[in-house]
C-alpha cells in the first residue's frame, strides 16, 4: 500500500514536470506576441527645430516677376506656345503656357530661395508641345548681384522713384538694355530686359526683388 502511494506521487511529479516543459515555450511565445512594437515619435519641438534649421540655411528669397516675352522665336507653323522656367540649383518654377503668341504677357511672380549668391539663376523659355518634347526658345542668366550690392548699402527713406544704380549691358550679363535699380514704396527692385541666348531672337522682361525672411541668415551673411 505504501509502495503504491509512493509510485502515485512520482507519477504526479513527472506529469507536472512534463506539463511545464511542453507549455513553457508556448507561454513565452504568447507573451512576446502580446508586446506592442516600439514607435518613434516626432515631437513638435523636433519639427520646429528642423524647420528652423532649414530657414537658417537660407539667405533669403528672390521674387521674379516675369512680365512678358518680346519677339520670341517661332517653333510651330506660324507661332509658339511659350512658357518660362526659372531654375536655381535643384529648384525649378514655371509660368503658365500662353498659346499661339510670340509676344506673350505672363505677368506672373515666381519665387525661389537663395543659399549661395554664387549659384546661377537661369530663365529658360520653352514652346509647349503635346506629343513631342518641348522645344527650347532660349535661355538667359538673371544676375541679382547688383541688386544685392545696393541693398547692402543700407539705404532708407529715399524718395519714391530714386534710381540707386544703373546697370549697363555687358558680356557678364544678359541685359539687352540699361537696367535700373529703383527705390519705391520702401523697397528696391530691378527691372531687366533679358536677351535670350542660343536662339535666333527673343527677349524677356522681368523685375526682381529681394525678400528677407525673419530668422534667416540675410544678405550680410554672404
Secondary structure, DSSP 8 states (H G I E B T S, - for coil): -HHHHHHHHHHHHHHHHHHHHHHHHHHHHHHHHHS--------HHHHHHHHHHHHHT--EEEEEEEEEEES----SSS--BEEEEEEETTEEEE---BTTBSS-EEEEEEEEEES-TTS--EEEEEE--SSS--EEEEEEE---HHHHHHHTTT--S--TTEEEEEE---TTS-BSS-EEEEEETTEEEEEEEEE-BSSSS-EEEEEEEEE--TTS--GGG-
